[in-house]
Amino acid sequence: MLALSAKADAALKSLSNGYAEFLGVQPSVAVGDLCFTANAGRSHFSHRLAVVAESAAQFRKKLASFAAGKAVPGVLAGVIENTDRARVAFLFTGQGSQ
């Protein structure tokens, strides 16, 4: 699964088109590595896209279709209204005055 996000719908379509073009130039890319990098290495904004595919060719076709505004099975897009992350704090008791 490839997950992408952007601040606006037009930016998300542009990003998906960029990924489709990259996959057209680099069809032998390891899709597992591509998905991991996109999921772990990018910020998560409110406009989100999830694409499920088995090969680079399938990802390319689905991403290009989404960028063109076509509905495709295995492609889900939506908007998350509240993107505030919960703050986490750790308290280590018993350490005295240090």
N, C-alpha and C positions, 0 to 999 in steps of 0.2 A: 504494500500500500504506500502510495506517495501522497504525502500531505503537504499542501502549500497554503500560504496565507498572505494577505496584503491589506493595506489600509482602505482600499476602495475596490469596487467591482471591476473597473477598467484596468486597474493595476494588476488584479488577479488574472484577468484574461491575458494581459501582456506577459505576465510571468509564465503562465502556462504555455503561451505561444513560444516563449524563449526556450523553455524546456523541450518542447516539441522540435524546435529547430536544432537544438543541441543533439537530441536523439537521432535526428536525420543525418547529422554530420558524423556522429559517433555511435553507430548502431550496435557495436560490440561491447558497449559499456556494461558493466555488471550492475543490473538493476537493483540488486540488494544493497550495494554500496551507494548508489544514487539515492535510494529511498532513505537509507540511514542518515546520510549527510543532510538531506533536505529536512528530515524530521528532527534531527538533533542539533544541526548547525545554524538554523535560521530562527528568527524571532517569530512569535505567534501573534498575528494581528486579528482583527475582528472578521474580515471576509476570508472564509476558509474553503478549501477544496480538498477532497480525498478521491484518489483514483486507484482502482484495483485492477491490476493486469498481471500477466505472467511473463511478458517479454518486453524488450525495448520497443519493438514494432507496435505492440498493442498500446503501450503507454503513449507513444508518439501519436498514434491515430486518435486516441481518446482525448489527449491534451489539445490537439489541433481542433477537434470537434468542439470541445468546450470553448476554446478561444473564438471560434466562429459563431458561438451562440446556439449550437445544436445540443439537444438532449441525448445522452448516450448512457446505456446501462453500465454500471460500474463506476460512475462519476457522480459524486455527491457534492453539492455546494451549498453554503449557507452563511448566515451572518450571526455571530455571537455578540449579544448586546453588552454583556458585562465581562470585560477581559481583565478585571483587577484580580491579581493573585493574592491569596491569603498570605499574611506575613507569618513566618515561623520564628520562634524564639526558643532557645535552649537555656535551661536553668540547671546549674550544677550545684546542688546544695552540699553543705558539710565541709566546705573548704576554708572556713574561718574568715579572717579579715584579709586574706590575700586577694 
